[in-house]
Amino acid sequence: SLPGRINPPCIVLAEQSPLLTPGDAWHEVIVHLEAAIIAQPVEHAIDQLDDLTDQVVTGLWDTLQPAAAGYTTITTGDGQTYLVSRITIDSSPILFT
């Protein structure tokens, strides 16, 4: 869920459901998160969101498995509507010993 007030451009991380799933090996888990990349409410918000989304996906590509889930709008608790890119992020298997 989003905080009541945000200051875009920003990224809000949230857990997916389920947050954890078993990995392939014993004592492994995979963490599932979602990043909401939020653009400023400006005329060229789509261009800004394209750039921000590219930066996040490129930055995470080598270590995580990000996937852009598309653009949508959200309305925060203060009534402001923003354009958002949702990125699902699945970790590599994490070994717990």
PAZALUM-360991 format. One line per 8 residues: number of its first residue (from 0); their letters; for each residue x, y, z of N, C-alpha, C. Coordinates in steps of 0.2 Angstrom, whole numbers. Layout:
NUM) a) X Y Z X Y Z X Y Z  ...
//
This chain:
0) slpgrinp) 4 -6 0 0 0 0 4 6 0  2 12 -2 5 18 -3 5 22 3  10 26 5 9 31 10 4 36 8  1 40 13 -4 45 12 -1 51 8  5 52 9 8 58 5 15 55 2  16 57 -4 22 55 -8 25 62 -11  31 61 -13 35 67 -16 38 65 -22  34 64 -28 37 61 -34 42 66 -37
8) pcivlaeq) 47 63 -41 47 56 -43 50 52 -37  47 46 -36 49 42 -31 48 34 -32  50 30 -28 49 23 -29 46 20 -22  41 17 -22 38 14 -16 38 6 -17  42 3 -12 42 -4 -12 37 -7 -8  34 -13 -10 29 -16 -6 30 -24 -7  28 -28 -3 28 -35 -4 23 -37 -8  24 -43 -12 19 -46 -16 16 -51 -12
16) splltpgd) 11 -54 -14 8 -60 -10 8 -66 -15  12 -71 -13 15 -72 -6 22 -68 -6  24 -66 0 31 -63 0 36 -67 -1  36 -74 2 41 -79 1 38 -85 -2  42 -88 -7 41 -95 -9 47 -99 -9  46 -106 -8 52 -110 -8 56 -110 -14  63 -110 -13 67 -111 -19 67 -118 -21  72 -120 -26 73 -127 -28 76 -131 -23
24) awhevivh) 81 -128 -19 85 -132 -14 82 -131 -7  84 -136 -3 82 -136 4 85 -129 7  81 -126 11 83 -120 15 83 -114 10  80 -114 4 80 -108 0 74 -105 -1  74 -98 -1 67 -95 -2 68 -90 -8  63 -88 -11 63 -82 -16 59 -77 -13  61 -71 -13 57 -65 -10 54 -61 -16  48 -60 -15 44 -56 -21 42 -49 -18
32) leaaiiaq) 44 -44 -22 42 -37 -21 39 -34 -27  36 -28 -26 34 -24 -31 36 -17 -30  39 -14 -35 41 -7 -35 36 -3 -39  33 2 -36 29 7 -39 33 13 -40  35 14 -47 39 20 -49 34 25 -50  34 31 -47 29 36 -47 32 42 -50  29 45 -56 31 51 -59 28 57 -56  31 62 -58 28 69 -56 22 70 -60
40) pvehaidq) 17 74 -57 11 75 -61 13 81 -66  16 80 -71 18 85 -76 16 83 -83  16 87 -88 14 86 -95 17 80 -98  24 79 -97 27 74 -100 29 68 -95  24 66 -91 25 61 -86 26 54 -89  24 53 -95 25 46 -98 33 46 -100  35 51 -103 43 51 -104 47 51 -98  45 54 -93 48 54 -86 48 46 -84
48) lddltdqv) 42 43 -84 41 37 -81 45 32 -86  45 33 -92 49 28 -97 56 28 -94  59 34 -93 66 35 -91 67 31 -84  63 33 -80 64 30 -73 63 22 -73  58 20 -77 57 13 -77 64 9 -80  66 12 -86 72 10 -89 78 9 -84  79 15 -80 84 15 -75 84 9 -70  78 9 -67 77 3 -62 78 -4 -65
56) vtglwdtl) 75 -5 -71 75 -12 -73 83 -13 -75  86 -8 -78 93 -9 -80 97 -10 -74  96 -6 -69 100 -7 -63 99 -13 -59  93 -16 -59 92 -23 -56 93 -29 -60  94 -28 -66 94 -34 -71 99 -39 -69  105 -37 -67 111 -42 -66 110 -46 -60  106 -44 -55 105 -47 -48 98 -50 -47  93 -47 -50 86 -49 -48 83 -50 -55
64) qpaaagyt) 77 -52 -55 73 -53 -61 67 -48 -61  68 -42 -63 63 -37 -63 58 -38 -69  52 -37 -69 48 -37 -75 43 -31 -74  43 -27 -79 38 -21 -80 31 -24 -81  26 -22 -76 19 -25 -76 15 -20 -80  17 -14 -82 13 -9 -86 12 -3 -82  9 2 -85 8 8 -82 1 9 -80  -1 12 -75 -7 13 -72 -7 20 -68
72) tittgdgq) -13 22 -65 -13 28 -61 -15 25 -54  -13 29 -49 -15 28 -42 -17 35 -40  -21 35 -34 -23 41 -31 -21 40 -24  -17 44 -21 -15 44 -14 -20 46 -9  -19 46 -3 -23 48 2 -25 55 2  -20 59 -1 -22 66 -1 -26 68 -7  -28 63 -11 -32 65 -17 -28 66 -23  -22 66 -23 -18 67 -30 -17 61 -34
80) tylvsrit) -18 61 -40 -18 56 -45 -11 56 -48  -7 50 -49 -1 50 -52 -1 44 -57  4 45 -62 5 39 -66 11 35 -63  10 28 -64 14 24 -60 16 18 -65  22 16 -64 25 10 -67 26 5 -62  23 -1 -63 24 -6 -58 29 -11 -60  33 -13 -56 39 -18 -58 39 -23 -53  38 -29 -55 38 -35 -50 46 -37 -50
88) idsspilf) 48 -39 -44 55 -40 -42 55 -47 -39  58 -52 -42 59 -58 -38 66 -59 -37  68 -61 -31 75 -62 -29 78 -68 -32  84 -69 -32 88 -75 -34 86 -79 -27  87 -86 -28 86 -90 -22 91 -88 -16  88 -87 -10 92 -85 -4 92 -91 0  98 -93 2 99 -99 6 99 -97 14  95 -100 18 95 -99 25 98 -106 28
96) t) 103 -104 32 106 -110 36 105 -110 43
//
